Amino acid sequence: MAALGEAEGGAYILGGYGSKDGQQVNNPKSLFDLVYLDVNKQQITPVYQLSGLEEGTAFANSLVVDEANRSYYGLIFSKHSFNSTLQLIHGSLDSASFTRLGHPLPYKFQDVKSFVDLFYCNRSGKFITVTLFQRPDKQTEAEIYTLESPPLVLEEVLPVMETNGNRTYVGSWLALVLLIIAGVVFYRYRSRTKKPVAAGVVHVPKDGEVNIPDELPSEDETKEAVESEAAAVKSVNYEKSSPTRNSIVLFGATQIFDDEGNDITNLFTPLIKELFLLILLYSLRWEIGISSGKLKEVLWLDKSEESARNNRSVNLAKLKGILTKLNHCEISKKTGYWKTDIDHAHLYVDYYEYLNIVKETRLSEKEKIKKIAEIVQRGSFLSDLNYEWLDSFKSEISNEVIDIYLKFAHSVKVSEDPEFLIKVANYIFHFDAVNEEAMTLKCRALAFLGKHSLAKVTFEQFTKEYHRIYGEEFTKGFQSILED
């Protein structure tokens, strides 16, 4: 996760990820040092430490070094996210400053299954980015991006403003607002010029029927009122959020809070976090816990029995020490299996709550959906982690949630509750961005409410994402989606 760029007499190396003592499982951290490797003298000389980057930032394989101008170009990304993004940066070889250039690029990051490299082609004058990702079926996806040189500064490409430490893309919102205002004007104009309907002749849609206009508004005309658009965009707003005291939050990014509300997640090294999650999830999902043999298989497969036992003992001792800061949670082996003993009356675990909701038979489907939505509002299950053993948990949860949502959607006619069906579709997109049933449901509900332009936008966004993921065009048309 470091970048290397060839230079006269040697190379520059920037960044990396690891532990100072060489043992990568012992509190590894991101490194932001720029060093020069002198091949002739066989020396490494520190140049500076880059500032302004978040922990977990990693670098693409290569730097493009421009010695004449004493600068370099490189790509950075976050190693904490599977659906990460690549950002081109331009920095100095002499001072610890850099500039972000161009649009971010999508990048699927999953440790050794992912690879990214940056090149500069003198002949075409373009930067070229190549990404590789090995899928579960062992096939490798390759994507190639090009960027004209010299690239624009990110702020010139897409204006950015800082709000509470988060970046908000003003350009996107400005375009959206302009789009909406134009829609309001068009709507009012159509309302004033529309011919009056003959008295008593009113078409009332039948259950499940959608009004399809003879001619859809053009792109310049398709915008709804600001309030209605904002309501649609923010339809996945939930009333409740996870407690921030005595809680273990696993939906979205992993977070653990003590009884004073302090986030103690950073006390868990990557290995101890994985060990804890293995024991916790096996305890909650199957109640019995996890065997020592399974722990060895997952965490210390390359170790001898004795070495694995020593590693397990040392790391369990560390884990138990951390859990003393979290009341009402202990690790035991009373049954012969490693298990978490949790007092759920005093310690909130969102996955435990989720399992109870799914099993609950007394709740109506609508109540169940609302309760699940309160939990999954932070994101998909352990979205910041990509352990191989975790895939079965993630897959099970995604399938369960989507099935519950679709079961409800199929039992309700669009005319009965179109607003809530739009929310249901958005909930599904949270787990499956290219779920055709969710897209169809949302488009029909929006069209039923007379929001044809929003339905069209939903359809177009779906087809773009479908093409990006599958590399082929979505075969159905917008009209057929509404008419089927």
C-alpha positions, -999 to 999 in steps of 0.1 A, spaced: 0 0 0 29 23 -8 37 40 -41 71 39 -58 82 63 -86 114 59 -106 139 89 -104 174 95 -116 197 73 -96 169 56 -76 133 60 -67 109 78 -44 86 57 -21 55 73 -5 32 59 22 26 23 32 8 4 60 23 -18 87 37 -20 122 69 -5 135 81 -39 150 75 -57 117 47 -78 131 18 -67 109 -9 -78 134 5 -56 162 -12 -23 159 -5 -15 122 -10 20 110 -9 41 79 25 56 70 27 89 51 65 93 48 82 102 15 117 86 13 143 86 -14 161 53 -23 196 59 -37 204 27 -57 241 36 -62 248 44 -25 223 18 -13 208 44 11 173 54 21 169 91 29 137 104 46 124 135 28 93 145 48 60 132 63 29 140 43 1 157 64 -36 161 58 -45 125 52 -68 103 73 -58 71 90 -64 42 66 -53 62 35 -33 40 12 -15 46 -21 -17 31 -56 13 11 -67 32 38 -87 41 74 -84 46 95 -116 77 115 -107 84 148 -125 120 156 -114 122 186 -137 95 203 -118 103 186 -85 68 171 -81 49 139 -83 15 125 -91 -1 96 -72 -34 80 -63 -48 76 -28 -78 56 -14 -93 45 19 -85 9 28 -114 9 53 -141 7 26 -149 -20 0 -166 6 -23 -137 29 -21 -126 58 -44 -93 67 -60 -82 103 -58 -54 117 -80 -30 140 -60 -2 163 -71 26 169 -45 60 184 -42 92 164 -38 106 191 -15 76 201 8 48 182 25 19 196 6 -4 182 -21 -34 191 -42 -64 168 -52 -70 167 -89 -99 155 -111 -129 135 -102 -126 105 -78 -127 71 -95 -146 40 -82 -124 13 -67 -133 -21 -51 -108 -27 -24 -104 -61 -7 -68 -65 5 -48 -88 -18 -77 -93 -42 -74 -57 -54 -47 -39 -72 -44 -4 -87 -16 13 -107 -10 48 -122 8 55 -154 15 86 -175 16 83 -213 39 109 -229 26 101 -263 -11 109 -255 -4 133 -227 -29 114 -204 -28 98 -170 -40 62 -171 -54 43 -141 -57 5 -141 -77 -14 -114 -80 -51 -109 -104 -69 -86 -106 -107 -82 -143 -118 -78 -154 -148 -56 -156 -169 -88 -118 -163 -93 -124 -141 -124 -106 -108 -124 -123 -75 -133 -100 -50 -150 -110 -13 -154 -91 14 -172 -95 52 -168 -78 80 -186 -75 117 -175 -63 145 -197 -32 164 -186 -28 188 -169 -58 177 -148 -79 203 -131 -79 209 -93 -108 190 -77 -124 222 -65 -125 234 -101 -141 201 -113 -167 199 -86 -169 228 -60 -166 215 -25 -176 230 8 -167 217 43 -196 211 67 -189 196 101 -158 179 87 -177 163 59 -175 172 22 -206 183 5 -206 185 -33 -221 218 -40 -221 214 -78 -244 183 -75 -269 201 -52 -268 233 -72 -277 213 -103 -304 195 -84 -319 228 -72 -318 244 -106 -334 212 -120 -362 214 -94 -369 251 -99 -372 246 -136 -397 218 -129 -418 241 -106 -420 268 -134 -429 242 -159 -455 226 -137 -472 260 -130 -471 269 -166 -488 236 -176 -513 241 -148 -524 275 -162 -525 264 -198 -542 230 -193 -576 227 -208 -605 223 -183 -618 188 -178 -655 183 -186 -676 182 -155 -679 147 -141 -653 132 -164 -624 123 -141 -601 94 -145 -594 76 -112 -565 51 -115 -575 15 -106 -556 -3 -79 -520 -8 -91 -526 13 -122 -501 41 -131 -509 72 -151 -484 74 -179 -483 107 -198 -484 106 -236 -451 126 -237 -425 127 -209 -410 161 -200 -377 168 -216 -345 169 -195 -348 206 -191 -384 203 -180 -382 174 -157 -381 188 -122 -404 187 -92 -408 212 -64 -378 216 -41 -397 203 -11 -410 171 -28 -376 163 -43 -359 168 -9 -385 146 7 -379 119 -19 -341 121 -16 -342 121 21 -369 95 24 -346 71 43 -346 93 74 -352 73 105 -367 83 138 -343 64 160 -306 59 161 -283 35 179 -274 42 216 -240 57 221 -235 43 256 -229 6 264 -233 -4 228 -218 -25 200 -228 -12 166 -222 -36 137 -244 -21 109 -223 4 90 -188 10 103 -180 -10 135 -182 11 166 -181 1 203 -190 25 231 -184 22 268 -209 32 295 -197 68 294 -203 71 257 -166 69 247 -158 53 214 -133 25 223 -132 9 188 -96 21 183 -84 -1 213 -91 -32 191 -62 -40 168 -72 -56 135 -65 -91 148 -82 -86 182 -112 -70 164 -116 -101 141 -112 -124 171 -139 -106 190 -163 -105 161 -158 -142 154 -168 -150 190 -196 -124 192 -213 -133 159 -211 -171 164 -225 -166 199 -254 -144 188 -263 -163 156 -259 -198 168 -258 -193 206 -233 -221 211 -202 -200 203 -171 -210 183 -146 -238 188 -109 -234 192 -104 -254 160 -125 -229 140 -106 -200 155 -73 -216 143 -88 -223 109 -98 -187 104 -70 -168 122 -39 -191 125 -42 -216 97 -5 -214 89 5 -219 126 13 -252 144 -11 -263 171 12 -250 198 18 -217 181 -19 -212 174 -27 -220 210 -1 -194 222 -14 -168 198 -50 -175 209 -41 -172 246 -22 -140 242 -49 -123 221 -78 -135 242 -60 -120 273 -57 -87 254 -94 -89 243 -106 -96 279 -86 -66 291 -103 -43 266 -137 -57 275 -133 -46 311 -140 -11 297 -173 -24 283 -196 -35 312 -219 -65 308 -198 -83 282 -174 -111 290 -157 -140 271 -161 -175 285 -156 -211 276 -180 -228 300 -196 -250 273 -163 -259 257 -168 -232 230 -156 -196 231 -187 -175 237 -197 -139 247 -218 -136 278 -238 -104 274 -265 -88 296 -286 -74 268 -307 -55 293 -277 -32 298 -256 -36 266 -271 -28 232 -260 -49 203 -278 -39 171 -272 -74 155 -289 -90 185 -319 -66 181 -320 -74 144 -321 -111 150 -350 -107 174 -370 -86 150 -366 -111 122 -378 -139 144 -407 -120 159 -440 -133 146 -463 -109 164 -452 -79 144 -470 -68 112 -448 -67 81 -449 -29 81 -439 -27 118 -411 -52 111 -398 -31 82 -398 1 103 -379 -16 131 -353 -31 108 -349 3 91 -340 19 124 -311 -6 127 -298 -6 91 -299 32 87 -262 33 94 -253 11 65 -250 -26 55 -237 -51 80 -200 -45 90 -196 -25 58 -160 -15 67 -148 -51 70 -143 -78 43 -133 -110 61 -139 -141 40 -157 -159 68 -180 -129 71 -195 -133 37 -221 -158 49 -234 -134 76 -236 -105 52 -253 -126 25 -279 -140 50 -287 -105 63 -291 -90 28 -313 -118 16 -335 -116 47 -339 -79 46 -347 -78 9 -371 -107 12 -390 -90 41 -392 -57 21 -404 -74 -11 -429 -96 6 -445 -65 20 -443 -47 -13 -461 -76 -31 -489 -76 -5 -497 -39 -10 -511 -21 -40 -493 10 -52 -525 31 -46 -527 21 -9 -494 36 3 -472 49 -25 -451 71 -1 -441 41 21 -434 19 -9 -409 45 -21 -392 42 13 -393 4 10 -376 6 -24 -349 29 -9 -343 4 19 -337 -24 -6 -313 -2 -26 -293 1 6 -285 -36 3 -288 -41 -35 -282 -11 -57 -294 -30 -88 -325 -47 -75 -349 -46 -104 -380 -52 -83 -371 -22 -61 -365 0 -91 -398 -10 -106 -416 -5 -73 -402 30 -68 -408 41 -104 -445 30 -103 -450 46 -69 -435 79 -80 -455 79 -112 -487 71 -93 -480 103 -73 -476 122 -105 -438 126 -101 -429 113 -135 -396 132 -137 -384 116 -105 -394 82 -117 -374 88 -149 -344 99 -129 -347 68 -107 -348 46 -138 -318 63 -154 -297 60 -123 -305 23 -121 -296 16 -157 -262 34 -152 -254 14 -121 -266 -18 -138 -242 -11 -167 -213 -3 -144 -217 -35 -124 -226 -60 -151 -209 -43 -181 -241 -46 -202 -272 -26 -210 -304 -30 -190 -328 -44 -216 -362 -31 -204 -374 4 -213 -389 30 -189 -424 27 -204 -424 -11 -201 -414 -8 -164 -445 13 -157 -469 -7 -179 -460 -43 -169 
